[in-house]
Amino acid sequence: MAVKHLQTGEVHKGQKGGTTGCGFDTNENPSHWTDTSEAINCDKNGCKNQ
């Protein structure tokens, strides 16, 4: 599953209500995140190459 940060457009590995592959906590600002089926485009460790 992937989660998108609405303000930056970055798509991370993970899901809303948890932590992304690279360590962002989606519970901190839940209105900034949405679950998506888009391709992951974050290039940080934990998200990239997934």
Secondary structure, DSSP 8 states (H G I E B T S, - for coil): -EEEETTT--EEES-TTSB-TTS-BTTSSGGGEEEE-S-----STTTTT-
